[in-house]
Amino acid sequence: QVQLVESGGGVVQPGRSLRLSCTASGFTFSSYGMHWVRQAPGKGLEWVALIWYDGSNQYYADSVKGRFTISRDNSKNTLYLQMNSLRVEDTAIYYCARDKTTVNSAFDYWGQGTLVTVSS
Amino acid sequence: DIQMTQSPSSLSASVGDRVTITCQASQDISNYLNWYQQIPGKAPKLLIYDAFYLETGVPSRFSGSGSGTDFTLTINSLQPEDIASYYCQQYDHVPLSFGGGTKVEIK
């Protein structure tokens, strides 16, 4: 069965960095696009970033462009989100999600999420 | 960027009622529209993709319709397990975007 397990969340001070990981199993990871989606406490869903199945293209929300980097290691079945220059407003649960296709369509499987808290 | 506007933001209905949630895109997105359900404390779950295709395993009381800028999610015969927030999401243009969500409660 498809499983996505996020890790790497925690409490970090503003301006610092954090790297999230998402380990995939139960499917051919290298055949699917992958996303990061976040949800601030008590708020709605916000798409963060997308990477194509082969890592050849990445796209970002305006709110994180230039600060966050999405990447993947298909040999390790792992998705990453490098978050630099963190701000208080980046506080959220971060979900990784699989795309139904190689690039971009619907998010058909989600992880359980990892909480990132940015606070001094 | 494409803005997605959902209405209502919350609703209360009785078990067995038909519930309708609407989603409007700020520009034509064809049928590149998905719907998700999020039960409190859980990760979102895909219900409908490409505006009207039911995801495998989703009960048939859920249905989607629309194209262009106006879309609808319908729950026929609301059940207690449908208590959740519902989100639309467009993937016609990057940045991808979600609607603000609709919280469904039982009356």
Interface residues (C-beta under 8 A of the other chain):
Chain A: H35 V37 G44 L45 E46 W47 L50 Y59 Y60 A61 D62 Y95 K100 N104 S105 A106 F107 D108 W110 G111 Q112 G113
Chain B: D1 Y32 N34 Y36 Q38 A43 P44 K45 L46 Y49 D50 E55 S85 Y87 Q89 Y91 V94 P95 L96 S97 F98 G99 G100 G101
